[in-house]
Amino acid sequence: MFTGLVADLGRVASVAPDADRSRLRIETALGGELAAGDSISVSGVCLTALDPQDGAFEADVVAETLRRSSLGRLGPGDRVNLELPLRAADRLGGHVVLGHVDGQGTVTRAPDSGEITVELEPALLRYVVEKGSIALDGVSLTVAGIDERSITVALIPETRRRTTLGEARPGTRVNVEVDVLAKHLEKLVAA
């Protein structure tokens, strides 16, 4: 489990595609804090650290994750948001983020003004409420506005500087994780 508070901006060192998966090597200062088998959020996707060392780690990305997330489009030099998993004694400064990406959204307005607008599929939009939480590329954000096709979130300068969202432009695809509580509530109410 994560909080959506990015700890480091990593850089993709290499991508080794295979028939049904891809192996990423990511350079990061967090590498020394990882042990083999630890979870780490990579742009909102929970992956398992392999061969961690000071300054880097590797992770396999399976076919389902490549289809559902933007990780399949990563190449050497691309930056990624990284977060270590929540410890029981940590503060929950963001919101509950599982790292189980529900789908992708498309940026329609860049964060130059301090706000970013992302178009979402109706299947995802149904779980989003104004002033509720959403994770975009693993970043915990509060929904500032919503319409029939998209959401708008405000990005403070610190978030723009410390995450990949500050580099987003119209057309950029972002990983989306809606609030897990909304999905559970829908299932309970339907039953």
Backbone as ProteinMPNN parsed JSONL, in Angstrom:
{"seq_chain_A": "MFTGLVADLGRVASVAPDADRSRLRIETALGGELAAGDSISVSGVCLTALDPQDGAFEADVVAETLRRSSLGRLGPGDRVNLELPLRAADRLGGHVVLGHVDGQGTVTRAPDSGEITVELEPALLRYVVEKGSIALDGVSLTVAGIDERSITVALIPETRRRTTLGEARPGTRVNVEVDVLAKHLEKLVAA", "coords_chain_A": {"N_chain_A": [[0.849, -1.176, 0.0], [0.417, 2.264, -0.679], [0.856, 5.876, -0.392], [0.669, 7.816, -2.275], [2.447, 9.876, -2.266], [5.139, 11.055, -3.77], [8.439, 9.886, -3.596], [10.822, 10.011, -5.0], [12.13, 11.017, -8.171], [12.72, 8.839, -10.593], [14.879, 7.504, -13.192], [14.542, 5.871, -16.254], [16.791, 3.453, -17.096], [17.132, 1.299, -18.803], [15.19, -0.772, -21.033], [14.09, -3.955, -21.466], [12.438, -5.741, -23.589], [10.365, -8.693, -23.722], [8.69, -11.668, -24.825], [6.252, -11.849, -23.329], [6.481, -9.966, -21.356], [8.267, -7.201, -19.874], [11.443, -5.997, -18.914], [12.445, -3.596, -16.701], [15.011, -1.302, -15.949], [15.749, 0.878, -13.461], [17.1, 3.908, -12.494], [17.748, 5.31, -9.365], [17.861, 7.09, -6.269], [16.645, 5.674, -4.301], [17.262, 3.024, -4.54], [19.106, 1.784, -2.771], [17.559, 1.44, -0.524], [15.927, -0.661, -0.96], [15.087, -4.157, -0.901], [15.493, -7.324, -2.508], [12.473, -8.379, -3.886], [10.873, -6.534, -2.606], [8.083, -4.276, -2.704], [7.463, -1.558, -4.924], [6.265, 1.553, -6.014], [5.922, 2.51, -9.295], [5.433, 5.137, -11.173], [2.806, 4.942, -10.296], [2.246, 2.241, -10.511], [2.339, -0.778, -8.872], [5.203, -2.57, -8.477], [7.573, -5.303, -8.306], [10.665, -5.21, -6.794], [13.719, -6.119, -8.246], [17.041, -7.299, -8.09], [18.091, -5.084, -6.496], [20.213, -2.291, -5.816], [22.63, 0.13, -4.659], [21.578, 3.038, -6.041], [20.013, 1.957, -8.147], [17.461, -0.311, -9.474], [15.801, -3.26, -10.707], [12.83, -4.339, -12.459], [10.22, -6.545, -13.355], [7.684, -6.251, -15.795], [4.581, -7.37, -16.393], [2.445, -8.715, -19.043], [-0.324, -7.95, -18.675], [-0.064, -5.63, -17.126], [1.411, -4.051, -18.872], [-0.512, -3.65, -20.849], [-2.572, -2.285, -19.462], [-1.447, -0.042, -18.284], [0.747, 2.866, -18.627], [3.341, 2.026, -18.718], [4.379, 0.419, -20.734], [5.135, 2.137, -22.739], [7.439, 3.309, -21.958], [10.829, 4.417, -22.262], [14.463, 4.399, -22.475], [15.852, 6.946, -20.476], [13.447, 8.194, -19.855], [11.523, 9.705, -17.267], [10.251, 8.633, -14.085], [7.767, 8.456, -11.513], [8.435, 7.584, -8.183], [7.72, 5.604, -5.315], [8.17, 4.281, -2.115], [6.715, 1.516, -0.293], [4.108, 2.018, 2.171], [4.824, 2.097, 5.623], [3.706, 0.635, 8.691], [3.956, 2.465, 10.795], [4.131, 4.899, 9.538], [3.071, 8.212, 8.492], [-0.071, 8.824, 7.0], [-0.12, 10.648, 4.563], [-1.184, 11.207, 2.043], [-3.509, 9.525, 0.291], [-5.138, 6.283, 0.467], [-3.46, 4.288, -1.669], [-3.171, 1.712, -3.893], [-1.577, 0.901, -5.983], [-2.555, -0.492, -8.042], [-3.364, -0.087, -11.042], [-6.172, 1.315, -12.609], [-6.696, 2.13, -15.173], [-5.977, 4.3, -17.984], [-5.599, 7.824, -18.502], [-5.965, 10.787, -20.536], [-4.076, 13.653, -20.84], [-5.479, 16.801, -21.281], [-5.184, 19.437, -20.805], [-2.351, 21.198, -19.983], [-0.141, 21.614, -17.084], [0.654, 24.322, -16.89], [-0.777, 26.497, -15.916], [-1.104, 25.787, -13.347], [-3.066, 23.997, -13.007], [-4.211, 20.799, -14.094], [-5.854, 19.044, -16.612], [-7.531, 16.035, -17.196], [-8.717, 13.664, -19.396], [-11.018, 11.065, -18.905], [-12.083, 7.643, -19.218], [-15.566, 6.758, -19.255], [-16.054, 4.54, -17.574], [-14.176, 4.821, -15.575], [-14.564, 7.408, -14.678], [-16.946, 7.362, -13.293], [-16.326, 6.699, -10.692], [-15.277, 8.905, -9.528], [-15.329, 11.837, -7.571], [-15.985, 15.295, -6.978], [-13.654, 16.989, -4.992], [-12.799, 14.619, -3.997], [-10.391, 11.902, -3.771], [-7.782, 10.969, -6.073], [-5.403, 9.063, -7.906], [-2.883, 9.977, -10.043], [-0.518, 8.842, -12.206], [0.588, 7.762, -9.936], [0.54, 9.796, -8.083], [-0.974, 11.27, -5.354], [-3.878, 13.115, -5.475], [-6.265, 15.798, -5.176], [-9.474, 16.066, -6.464], [-10.384, 18.833, -8.23], [-12.289, 19.704, -9.985], [-14.93, 18.413, -12.082], [-16.346, 17.058, -15.025], [-18.526, 15.777, -17.617], [-16.658, 14.335, -19.084], [-14.055, 14.628, -18.123], [-11.549, 15.306, -15.555], [-10.304, 17.824, -13.342], [-7.392, 18.767, -11.689], [-5.602, 20.518, -9.188], [-2.24, 21.549, -9.199], [0.252, 22.116, -6.997], [3.224, 24.186, -6.923], [5.325, 22.643, -5.782], [4.524, 19.961, -6.271], [4.524, 19.973, -9.077], [7.235, 20.291, -9.497], [8.429, 18.058, -8.247], [7.381, 15.763, -9.422], [6.47, 13.784, -12.332], [4.238, 14.931, -13.404], [4.485, 17.656, -13.712], [5.743, 17.89, -16.122], [3.907, 17.128, -17.965], [2.02, 17.261, -20.973], [-0.549, 18.259, -23.351], [-2.068, 15.342, -24.579], [-0.386, 13.582, -23.304], [-0.282, 10.432, -21.759], [-1.542, 9.2, -18.728], [-1.298, 7.139, -15.825], [-4.081, 5.911, -14.051], [-5.565, 5.586, -10.934], [-8.437, 5.026, -9.351], [-10.353, 5.883, -6.41], [-10.215, 3.296, -4.178], [-12.076, 2.757, -2.211], [-14.479, 3.725, -3.249], [-14.979, 1.891, -5.285], [-15.348, -0.484, -3.834], [-17.574, 0.227, -2.302], [-19.531, 0.56, -4.304], [-19.804, -2.088, -5.154], [-20.76, -3.331, -2.817], [-23.205, -2.002, -2.413], [-24.577, -2.738, -4.728], [-24.977, -5.413, -4.258]], "CA_chain_A": [[0.0, 0.0, 0.0], [1.166, 3.503, -0.823], [0.092, 7.068, -0.03], [0.609, 8.747, -3.397], [3.422, 10.943, -2.06], [6.32, 10.624, -4.519], [9.686, 10.011, -2.836], [11.944, 10.296, -5.897], [11.953, 10.912, -9.613], [13.705, 7.921, -11.138], [15.114, 7.584, -14.634], [14.636, 4.555, -16.88], [18.115, 3.228, -17.676], [16.979, 0.388, -19.937], [13.967, -1.549, -21.166], [14.373, -5.192, -22.19], [11.166, -6.429, -23.848], [10.345, -10.129, -23.954], [7.424, -12.047, -25.458], [5.077, -11.596, -22.494], [6.808, -9.041, -20.284], [9.369, -6.274, -20.135], [12.268, -5.778, -17.723], [12.888, -2.215, -16.576], [16.081, -0.947, -15.007], [15.464, 2.257, -13.083], [18.102, 4.555, -11.65], [17.11, 6.084, -8.308], [18.507, 7.117, -4.955], [15.926, 4.738, -3.43], [17.736, 1.662, -4.774], [19.748, 1.265, -1.574], [16.552, 1.176, 0.51], [15.126, -1.802, -1.391], [15.588, -5.528, -0.883], [14.851, -8.121, -3.552], [11.109, -8.771, -3.54], [10.103, -5.412, -2.072], [7.195, -3.54, -3.6], [7.751, -0.144, -5.176], [5.34, 2.154, -6.973], [6.586, 3.133, -10.44], [4.378, 5.914, -11.839], [1.502, 4.468, -9.853], [2.101, 0.799, -10.696], [3.072, -1.554, -7.878], [6.09, -3.562, -9.075], [8.461, -6.0, -7.385], [12.07, -4.869, -7.036], [14.665, -7.197, -8.519], [18.439, -6.87, -8.137], [18.289, -3.714, -6.021], [21.559, -1.892, -5.416], [22.71, 1.579, -4.516], [21.432, 3.787, -7.277], [19.168, 1.375, -9.2], [16.8, -1.599, -9.277], [15.105, -3.757, -11.889], [11.479, -4.853, -12.205], [9.517, -7.128, -14.497], [6.339, -5.722, -16.037], [3.882, -8.427, -17.124], [1.608, -8.296, -20.17], [-1.519, -7.242, -18.198], [0.35, -4.291, -16.702], [1.792, -3.326, -20.086], [-1.759, -3.263, -21.527], [-3.422, -1.411, -18.662], [-0.734, 1.159, -17.832], [1.616, 3.544, -19.601], [4.713, 1.542, -18.589], [4.814, -0.157, -22.007], [5.659, 3.198, -23.611], [8.664, 3.872, -21.391], [12.094, 4.171, -22.936], [15.617, 4.924, -21.745], [15.853, 8.39, -20.245], [12.16, 8.66, -19.337], [11.444, 9.842, -15.812], [9.116, 7.962, -13.462], [7.508, 8.75, -10.104], [8.716, 6.414, -7.352], [7.333, 5.661, -3.908], [8.299, 3.055, -1.339], [5.438, 1.207, 0.362], [3.795, 2.577, 3.485], [5.09, 1.294, 6.823], [2.605, 0.779, 9.647], [4.182, 3.627, 11.661], [4.217, 6.113, 8.73], [1.903, 9.075, 8.354], [-0.809, 8.659, 5.752], [-0.23, 12.027, 4.125], [-1.968, 11.31, 0.817], [-4.674, 8.673, 0.508], [-4.813, 4.883, 0.25], [-3.158, 3.992, -3.072], [-2.729, 0.321, -3.927], [-0.65, 0.632, -7.077], [-3.279, -1.337, -8.993], [-3.873, 0.902, -11.987], [-7.479, 0.995, -13.188], [-6.669, 2.466, -16.594], [-5.196, 5.478, -18.33], [-6.287, 9.038, -18.914], [-5.2, 11.614, -21.463], [-3.991, 15.064, -20.462], [-6.015, 17.706, -22.303], [-4.662, 20.763, -20.477], [-1.086, 21.066, -19.263], [-0.143, 22.277, -15.777], [1.271, 25.654, -16.895], [-1.596, 27.392, -15.103], [-1.242, 25.233, -12.008], [-4.087, 22.954, -13.05], [-4.084, 19.839, -15.183], [-7.129, 18.406, -16.924], [-7.31, 14.703, -17.727], [-9.922, 12.997, -19.881], [-11.113, 9.694, -18.415], [-13.157, 6.794, -19.734], [-16.732, 6.77, -18.354], [-15.941, 3.462, -16.593], [-13.369, 5.323, -14.461], [-15.133, 8.673, -14.223], [-18.06, 7.091, -12.384], [-15.815, 6.557, -9.326], [-14.6, 10.144, -9.143], [-16.189, 12.898, -7.066], [-15.29, 16.548, -6.689], [-12.991, 17.033, -3.685], [-12.364, 13.273, -3.641], [-8.998, 11.582, -4.089], [-7.443, 10.185, -7.258], [-3.957, 8.962, -8.121], [-2.447, 10.094, -11.433], [0.891, 8.428, -12.24], [1.008, 7.463, -8.572], [0.519, 11.001, -7.259], [-2.25, 11.498, -4.683], [-4.381, 14.447, -5.796], [-7.658, 16.094, -4.875], [-10.21, 16.481, -7.659], [-10.874, 20.207, -8.089], [-13.458, 19.858, -10.841], [-15.283, 17.227, -12.852], [-17.458, 17.203, -15.956], [-18.944, 14.487, -18.164], [-15.567, 13.646, -19.778], [-12.718, 14.823, -17.575], [-11.347, 15.852, -14.215], [-9.253, 18.834, -13.2], [-6.735, 18.773, -10.384], [-4.643, 21.608, -9.015], [-0.889, 21.106, -8.862], [1.064, 23.154, -6.377], [4.57, 24.189, -7.519], [6.117, 21.517, -5.257], [4.13, 18.755, -7.002], [5.015, 20.112, -10.451], [8.694, 20.152, -9.497], [8.875, 16.764, -7.726], [6.756, 14.628, -10.108], [6.41, 13.857, -13.796], [3.06, 15.689, -13.841], [4.929, 18.987, -14.109], [6.209, 17.813, -17.514], [2.806, 16.649, -18.804], [1.533, 18.115, -22.055], [-1.732, 17.66, -23.976], [-1.771, 14.083, -25.253], [0.339, 12.695, -22.399], [-1.103, 9.413, -21.111], [-1.2, 9.025, -17.315], [-1.924, 6.018, -15.135], [-5.16, 6.364, -13.173], [-6.125, 4.693, -9.925], [-9.54, 5.694, -8.662], [-10.433, 5.58, -4.988], [-10.627, 1.907, -3.975], [-13.275, 2.736, -1.371], [-15.644, 3.915, -4.119], [-15.232, 0.628, -5.995], [-15.913, -1.435, -2.867], [-18.92, 0.698, -1.944], [-20.431, 0.22, -5.411], [-20.046, -3.539, -5.136], [-21.594, -3.636, -1.661], [-24.544, -1.461, -2.639], [-25.2, -3.547, -5.775], [-25.357, -6.73, -3.687]], "C_chain_A": [[0.893, 1.237, 0.0], [0.273, 4.676, -0.4], [-0.056, 8.042, -1.183], [1.511, 9.947, -3.215], [4.754, 10.482, -2.654], [7.583, 10.907, -3.715], [10.872, 10.374, -3.709], [11.475, 10.231, -7.344], [13.078, 10.02, -10.121], [13.848, 8.125, -12.631], [15.263, 6.168, -15.17], [16.011, 4.443, -17.533], [18.026, 2.311, -18.886], [15.628, -0.303, -19.864], [14.322, -2.764, -22.012], [13.06, -5.932, -22.411], [11.371, -7.923, -24.108], [8.964, -10.435, -24.528], [6.213, -11.639, -24.632], [5.347, -10.641, -21.335], [7.911, -8.109, -20.756], [10.144, -6.13, -18.83], [12.765, -4.346, -17.765], [14.075, -2.145, -15.624], [15.915, 0.538, -14.746], [16.55, 2.761, -12.15], [17.383, 5.465, -10.661], [17.944, 6.037, -7.042], [17.84, 6.144, -3.992], [16.432, 3.306, -3.558], [18.344, 1.027, -3.548], [18.788, 0.946, -0.444], [15.72, -0.062, 0.206], [15.856, -3.117, -1.159], [14.873, -6.272, -2.005], [13.481, -8.579, -3.056], [10.265, -7.67, -2.944], [9.197, -4.818, -3.141], [7.7, -2.115, -3.748], [6.76, 0.341, -6.216], [6.152, 2.887, -8.031], [5.498, 3.813, -11.272], [3.002, 5.331, -11.551], [1.279, 2.985, -9.977], [2.956, 0.081, -9.659], [3.864, -2.643, -8.59], [6.957, -4.183, -7.99], [9.904, -5.701, -7.758], [12.907, -6.13, -7.21], [16.06, -6.583, -8.573], [18.637, -5.428, -7.673], [19.738, -3.484, -5.602], [21.565, -0.394, -5.218], [22.587, 2.213, -5.889], [20.542, 3.184, -8.337], [18.455, 0.116, -8.704], [16.192, -2.0, -10.611], [13.732, -4.242, -11.481], [10.924, -5.436, -13.489], [8.126, -6.526, -14.576], [5.629, -6.735, -16.927], [2.924, -7.843, -18.158], [0.376, -7.504, -19.729], [-1.183, -5.812, -17.801], [0.761, -3.452, -17.9], [0.549, -2.834, -20.835], [-2.513, -2.173, -20.773], [-2.763, -0.08, -18.307], [0.104, 1.765, -18.954], [3.054, 3.013, -19.558], [5.247, 0.933, -19.884], [5.388, 0.868, -22.974], [6.96, 3.803, -23.092], [9.885, 3.493, -22.218], [13.23, 4.739, -22.115], [15.591, 6.454, -21.667], [14.552, 8.937, -19.716], [12.201, 8.713, -17.813], [10.174, 9.186, -15.306], [9.002, 8.391, -12.008], [7.714, 7.475, -9.301], [8.278, 6.663, -5.911], [7.547, 4.297, -3.282], [6.974, 2.773, -0.634], [5.341, 1.815, 1.753], [4.172, 1.59, 4.584], [3.972, 1.575, 7.827], [2.751, 2.03, 10.51], [4.23, 4.943, 10.89], [2.934, 6.924, 8.794], [1.241, 8.789, 7.013], [-1.109, 10.052, 5.228], [-1.042, 12.219, 2.865], [-3.306, 10.619, 1.03], [-4.263, 7.233, 0.222], [-4.682, 4.635, -1.253], [-2.577, 2.58, -3.102], [-1.654, 0.057, -4.977], [-1.245, -0.323, -8.096], [-4.007, -0.402, -9.955], [-5.175, 0.424, -12.617], [-7.528, 1.25, -14.688], [-5.8, 3.68, -16.816], [-6.119, 6.634, -18.684], [-5.379, 9.815, -19.841], [-5.248, 13.059, -21.012], [-4.531, 15.906, -21.605], [-5.608, 19.148, -22.044], [-3.455, 20.59, -19.574], [-1.088, 21.915, -17.996], [0.489, 23.667, -15.746], [0.531, 26.627, -15.982], [-1.709, 26.928, -13.653], [-2.332, 24.186, -11.914], [-3.813, 22.048, -14.242], [-5.444, 19.185, -15.365], [-6.838, 17.089, -17.633], [-8.653, 14.104, -18.139], [-9.88, 11.539, -19.439], [-12.229, 8.951, -19.13], [-14.33, 6.854, -18.756], [-16.656, 5.691, -17.262], [-15.099, 3.877, -15.391], [-14.015, 6.559, -13.842], [-16.251, 8.463, -13.208], [-17.62, 6.967, -10.929], [-15.184, 7.828, -8.775], [-15.633, 11.174, -8.691], [-15.344, 14.143, -6.815], [-14.872, 16.561, -5.224], [-12.632, 15.647, -3.159], [-10.917, 13.069, -4.067], [-8.902, 10.771, -5.369], [-5.93, 10.139, -7.342], [-3.697, 9.013, -9.624], [-0.942, 9.854, -11.464], [1.451, 8.241, -10.838], [0.984, 8.638, -7.622], [-0.879, 11.184, -6.672], [-2.684, 12.944, -4.906], [-5.841, 14.568, -5.381], [-8.315, 16.615, -6.14], [-10.81, 17.865, -7.41], [-12.137, 20.442, -8.9], [-13.678, 18.608, -11.658], [-16.399, 17.606, -13.813], [-17.749, 15.834, -16.563], [-17.825, 13.713, -18.849], [-14.219, 13.7, -19.068], [-12.74, 15.332, -16.134], [-10.272, 16.924, -14.294], [-8.714, 18.741, -11.79], [-5.762, 19.943, -10.35], [-3.305, 21.008, -8.616], [-0.124, 22.263, -8.251], [2.464, 23.107, -7.01], [5.442, 23.022, -7.047], [5.798, 20.226, -6.008], [4.619, 18.817, -8.444], [6.52, 19.863, -10.522], [9.143, 18.731, -9.163], [8.293, 15.554, -8.431], [6.777, 14.835, -11.615], [5.209, 14.667, -14.276], [3.416, 17.109, -14.255], [5.41, 19.046, -15.554], [5.091, 17.426, -18.483], [2.378, 17.712, -19.809], [0.258, 17.499, -22.625], [-1.331, 16.429, -24.805], [-0.998, 13.104, -24.39], [-0.642, 11.712, -21.765], [-0.612, 9.233, -19.676], [-1.938, 7.815, -16.757], [-2.923, 6.561, -14.127], [-5.537, 5.247, -12.213], [-7.195, 5.477, -9.195], [-9.556, 5.241, -7.208], [-10.999, 4.171, -4.787], [-11.883, 1.816, -3.116], [-14.543, 2.905, -2.209], [-15.986, 2.627, -4.851], [-15.85, -0.406, -5.059], [-17.344, -1.048, -2.489], [-19.913, 0.353, -3.038], [-20.792, -1.254, -5.39], [-20.958, -3.925, -3.981], [-23.028, -3.183, -1.852], [-25.284, -2.283, -3.682], [-25.68, -4.883, -5.241], [-26.61, -6.572, -2.829]], "O_chain_A": [[1.97, 1.251, 0.596], [-0.905, 4.495, -0.093], [-0.825, 8.999, -1.088], [1.367, 10.941, -3.928], [5.417, 9.611, -2.09], [7.781, 12.015, -3.216], [11.831, 10.977, -3.229], [10.552, 9.493, -7.689], [14.247, 10.402, -10.084], [13.051, 8.822, -13.259], [16.012, 5.361, -14.618], [16.358, 5.233, -18.411], [18.737, 2.501, -19.873], [15.01, -0.409, -18.805], [14.797, -2.625, -23.139], [12.608, -6.667, -21.533], [12.398, -8.351, -24.634], [8.154, -9.523, -24.696], [5.239, -11.129, -25.186], [4.523, -10.523, -20.427], [8.413, -8.215, -21.875], [9.548, -6.141, -17.753], [13.416, -3.926, -18.721], [14.123, -2.852, -14.618], [15.936, 1.353, -15.668], [16.877, 2.124, -11.148], [16.536, 6.275, -11.037], [18.644, 5.06, -6.78], [18.422, 5.819, -2.957], [16.059, 2.454, -2.751], [18.123, -0.158, -3.298], [19.16, 0.251, 0.502], [14.895, -0.469, 1.024], [17.084, -3.18, -1.214], [13.773, -5.89, -2.406], [13.35, -9.099, -1.948], [9.056, -7.841, -2.786], [9.509, -4.855, -4.331], [8.282, -1.542, -2.827], [6.451, -0.365, -7.177], [6.959, 3.763, -7.721], [4.74, 3.153, -11.982], [2.149, 5.237, -12.434], [0.219, 2.495, -9.586], [4.163, 0.31, -9.58], [3.289, -3.528, -9.225], [7.06, -3.649, -6.886], [10.316, -5.912, -8.899], [12.814, -7.075, -6.426], [16.228, -5.463, -9.055], [19.274, -4.634, -8.366], [20.399, -4.389, -5.093], [20.601, 0.283, -5.575], [23.393, 1.956, -6.783], [20.314, 3.829, -9.36], [18.797, -0.444, -7.662], [16.083, -1.186, -11.528], [13.486, -4.525, -10.309], [11.13, -4.893, -14.574], [7.469, -6.316, -13.557], [6.02, -6.94, -18.077], [2.63, -6.647, -18.153], [0.055, -6.486, -20.343], [-1.935, -4.886, -18.107], [0.483, -2.254, -17.935], [0.552, -1.735, -21.391], [-3.036, -1.241, -21.385], [-3.458, 0.904, -18.056], [0.157, 1.246, -20.069], [3.906, 3.509, -20.295], [6.458, 0.935, -20.104], [6.063, 0.498, -23.934], [7.518, 4.707, -23.714], [9.964, 2.407, -22.791], [12.997, 5.481, -21.16], [15.342, 7.146, -22.654], [14.532, 10.042, -19.173], [12.829, 7.878, -17.162], [9.15, 9.175, -15.99], [10.007, 8.657, -11.349], [7.231, 6.41, -9.684], [8.436, 7.755, -5.365], [7.154, 3.277, -3.848], [6.192, 3.695, -0.401], [6.344, 2.084, 2.413], [3.879, 0.398, 4.489], [3.366, 2.646, 7.8], [1.741, 2.602, 10.92], [4.357, 6.003, 11.502], [1.861, 6.405, 9.104], [1.917, 8.542, 6.015], [-2.206, 10.577, 5.419], [-1.552, 13.316, 2.637], [-4.129, 11.057, 1.834], [-3.141, 6.994, -0.225], [-5.648, 4.753, -2.006], [-1.6, 2.293, -2.411], [-0.902, -0.911, -4.865], [-0.528, -0.897, -8.915], [-5.136, 0.015, -9.696], [-5.277, -0.707, -13.094], [-8.329, 0.637, -15.393], [-4.993, 4.052, -15.964], [-7.259, 6.441, -19.106], [-4.181, 9.547, -19.929], [-6.325, 13.626, -20.824], [-4.108, 15.758, -22.751], [-5.673, 19.988, -22.942], [-3.522, 19.926, -18.54], [-1.914, 22.813, -17.839], [0.832, 24.15, -14.667], [1.15, 27.482, -15.349], [-2.334, 27.596, -12.829], [-2.51, 23.557, -10.871], [-3.261, 22.473, -15.256], [-6.104, 18.819, -14.393], [-6.014, 17.028, -18.545], [-9.594, 14.042, -17.348], [-8.86, 10.862, -19.571], [-13.199, 9.554, -19.589], [-14.116, 6.988, -17.551], [-17.138, 5.904, -16.15], [-15.286, 3.343, -14.298], [-14.008, 6.727, -12.622], [-16.471, 9.317, -12.348], [-18.44, 7.113, -10.023], [-14.622, 7.824, -7.68], [-16.667, 11.363, -9.331], [-14.161, 14.06, -6.488], [-15.642, 16.191, -4.337], [-12.21, 15.508, -2.011], [-10.299, 13.958, -4.652], [-9.797, 9.999, -5.711], [-5.249, 11.066, -6.902], [-4.222, 8.198, -10.382], [-0.18, 10.578, -10.823], [2.621, 8.519, -10.577], [1.37, 8.496, -6.461], [-1.859, 11.245, -7.414], [-1.957, 13.879, -4.571], [-6.553, 13.572, -5.254], [-7.779, 17.498, -6.809], [-11.628, 18.05, -6.509], [-12.962, 21.283, -8.544], [-12.751, 17.836, -11.903], [-17.292, 18.379, -13.465], [-17.256, 14.826, -16.058], [-18.012, 12.54, -19.172], [-13.331, 12.905, -19.373], [-13.773, 15.721, -15.59], [-9.439, 16.925, -15.201], [-9.469, 18.65, -10.822], [-5.175, 20.305, -11.369], [-3.238, 20.084, -7.805], [0.12, 23.273, -8.911], [2.844, 22.083, -7.576], [6.214, 22.473, -7.832], [6.71, 19.472, -6.347], [5.082, 17.81, -8.978], [7.016, 19.291, -11.492], [10.124, 18.245, -9.726], [8.65, 14.424, -8.098], [7.067, 15.927, -12.103], [5.163, 15.055, -15.443], [2.714, 17.706, -15.071], [5.478, 20.123, -16.146], [5.308, 17.399, -19.695], [2.38, 18.908, -19.514], [0.007, 16.315, -22.4], [-0.399, 16.47, -25.609], [-0.952, 11.914, -24.701], [-1.706, 12.11, -21.29], [0.591, 9.125, -19.436], [-3.058, 7.509, -17.167], [-2.653, 7.543, -13.436], [-5.793, 4.114, -12.622], [-6.91, 6.46, -8.512], [-8.84, 4.312, -6.834], [-12.131, 3.891, -5.182], [-12.675, 0.887, -3.279], [-15.568, 2.294, -1.909], [-17.162, 2.305, -5.02], [-16.771, -1.125, -5.447], [-18.216, -1.909, -2.373], [-21.021, -0.098, -2.747], [-21.95, -1.622, -5.585], [-21.842, -4.764, -4.151], [-23.963, -3.898, -1.492], [-26.486, -2.51, -3.55], [-26.678, -5.425, -5.717], [-27.096, -7.549, -2.26]]}, "name": "protein", "num_of_chains": 1, "seq": "MFTGLVADLGRVASVAPDADRSRLRIETALGGELAAGDSISVSGVCLTALDPQDGAFEADVVAETLRRSSLGRLGPGDRVNLELPLRAADRLGGHVVLGHVDGQGTVTRAPDSGEITVELEPALLRYVVEKGSIALDGVSLTVAGIDERSITVALIPETRRRTTLGEARPGTRVNVEVDVLAKHLEKLVAA"}
